[in-house]
Amino acid sequence: RDMQIQVYEGNINNPPVIESKDYICVVAGDSICDTIIARDVDNNTITLTATGDPISSDFDSWFQQLNGSPGEKKGVFQWNTNCSNIRKQTYSVVFKAVDNNSSVPLANMKTLLIKVIGPQVENLNCYSTSNHISLSWDANVCNNAVGYNIYRKINSTHFQHDSCETGIPVGLGYEKIAYVDSWSTNTYTDYDVLQGLEYCYRICAVWEDNTALLEGYASDEICCSLKRGI
């Protein structure tokens, strides 16, 4: 491919500057509504556009350029995510701002990365007898989950994931004790328990992305101890 490069003497024009987030994490089923702003110090009129994976007929998403004034242009990017959007790789949306300078029109681009994460397991409960602890939970709202990872530790640990944190951090001391390989299976019985200890559990739903298994947000913690007696 041939490329032509035109070099001009400086200070003719300045490119627009785009103001937007760099990274967004969203739970599948929630919506993103982000305002993008482009500014031009030379007060040129700006054209603002967007391209990328989510901006296509396969996604419930769109980008709308709003009315602006010389030197400023706004646009709104909206995406109504769903469970089929969960994947390991981030999605990329590229915003492009072009000014209309009569001498040297200039452009600028900025990329927004979006991570769609699986919802957390809800309503985790436990029931204990003298020799085992039974867990139950609601099947994940995303029925394309392939199973659940079950984690356990002795004694309670406060943990609240942030918007981009999936699974359970290693440093919390939880041990993965089982994997339930069905979305609709929402019970598990733990027989590897002893009297006098408090056992605390968290569960993560799991999704499949090609050969990779992806965990969603960790559930809230539930704790149980064995009942006294035989």
N, C-alpha and C positions, 0 to 999 in steps of 0.2 A: 504494500500500500504506500502511495506517495502522500507526504504531508507537507503542507505549505505553512510556514510560520512567518507572521508579519510582526516586525519589531518597531515600536513607536518610541519617540522621545517621551520621557517620564512626565508624570503629573497631569496627564490628559484626563484620566478617569480612575475612579476607585471601584472595585467590585462590591456588590452587595454583601452584607453579613447576615447569616441565617441564625436565628435564635430558636433552639429546640432542645429537647432532652437527648441524651446519648443512648440511654438504655432504659427499657421498661420491662418489668415482669408482671404478668397478669395471669390470674387463675382462669382456666378454661371455663367458659360460660359467662365471664364478665366482659364488659365493653371498655375499649380505649377511646378516649376523646381528647385529642391533644391539639393545642393551638400553636401553629408555626408562624413566626414573625421574621420577615426579611426587611432590613433597613439599608438605606443608601445615603452616605454622607453628602453626595452631590445632588441629592433630591431628584434623581432620575425616577421615572416610572418603572416599576418592577413587575415582571411576570414570574409567578411562583407555581411550580408543578411538582408532582411526586410520581415515582415509579418504584417497583419492587414486588416481591412475592405476594403480599396480601392484597395489592391493588390489581385485582383481576376478577373475572366473572366467577371464579371458583370460591371466592371469599366474600362474606357479607361485610364489605368495607368500601370506603370511598374517600376521596380527597376533594375538598371544595375550596376554590379560591374566593376570598371575600373582597368586597369593595375596599379600595385603599386610597391613599393620597400620595402625591410625589414624595419619594423618599421612604415610603413604608408600605408594606403589603402583608396581609395576614391570610392564612389558610387554616382549615380544620381537617384533621385526619381522624376518621372514626373507623373502628373495627369491632364488630360484634363477634367475639371468638366463640368457638364451640369445642366439644370434646375431641373432634377429629383433628384439631389443630395442635394437639399435644405432640411434641417431638423434642429430640435432644438438641438439634441445631436451632440457633436463633433465626428469626425472620428479619430481613433487611428492608427498610424503606428509605429511599434516597430522595431528598428534597433538593430542587434546583431553582435558584433565583437568577434571573437575567435582567440587567437593566437595559434601557433603551437609549443610551447615550449615542448621539449622532456621529461622534468621531470614532470611538472604540467601545462598542457594547461589550461588557464583561459579565461573567457568570461566576457563581459560587455554588458549592454543593455540600450537603451535610447528610450523614447516614444515621438513621435511628435503628437500633437493634431491639428486637422484641422477643422475649422468652415467654412461651405459653406453658404453664405448669398445671399438673393434675391437682384436682381438689383434695383436701384432706378428708380422712375418714371421720365420720361423725358418730356421736352417741356410743362411744366405747364404754362397756360396762364389764364388771367382773363379779363372779359368785364363787365362794369358796366352800369346801367341805373339810374334813379332817385330813384328806390326802391328795386333793387336787384343786386347781383353780380353773374355772371356766370363763372364757371371754366371749363376748358377743358385741356386734357393731352393726351399723346400717351399711348395706351395700353402697358402694360409692356412686355418687350421682352420675358419673361418667361410666356407662356400662361397657365401654371398650377397654376398661382395665382388665388385665389378665390374671391378677391375683393380689395377694397382700403379704408384705413382710412384717413379721411380728418381732418386736424388740422387748427386752426385759432387763431390769437392773434391780438391785436391792436398795431400798429406801428411795424416797422421792427426790427429784431434781427439777427445779424450775427451768423451763425453756420455752421461749416463744420465738418461732421462726420469723425472719424478716421476709419481705416480699419476694426475694430471689433465692431463698434458702430451702432446698428440698432435702428429704430424708432426715437423718439424725446425725449431727456432728459426732465424730469419733470421741472427742474429749469429754463427752457427757457420761461415758461409762456404760451405755446400753450395749447389750449383746443381742445379736440376731439369733433367735432360737427356733424359728420356723418360717416356712413359706407356704401359704395356702394358694393353690394354683387354679382358682376359679373366682370370677367376679361375684357370682351369686352365693358362694360359701362365706358365711359371716359369723362362724363360731370356731373356737379352738379351745382345747383342753390341755392344760399344762400339768403333767404328773411329776415333773422333775423339781419338786419343791419340798421344803423342810419346815417343821414347826418352829415358831418363834421368830420368823423373818417376815419383813414386809416386802412383797414383790410388786414392782411398778412396771406398767406396760405402756407401750405406744405402738401404733400400727401405721404403716405407710402403704397406700395403694400403689400398684406397679403397672406400668404400661410398656408395650413392646414397640420399639422403633427399629425396624429391620432386625439386626441381631442383638441390639442393645436393649437392656431393661432399664426403664426410667422410673424413679420414685417420685411421687407427688409430695405435697406438704405432709409433715408428721401430724398425727392426731394429738389431741389433748391426752394427758397422762391419767391413768387409772391405777389405783393401788389396792391390793388385797393381802390378807394374811390367812393362813390355815386356821380353821376352827379347832379349839381344844377338844381332845377326846379321841375315842376310837371309832 
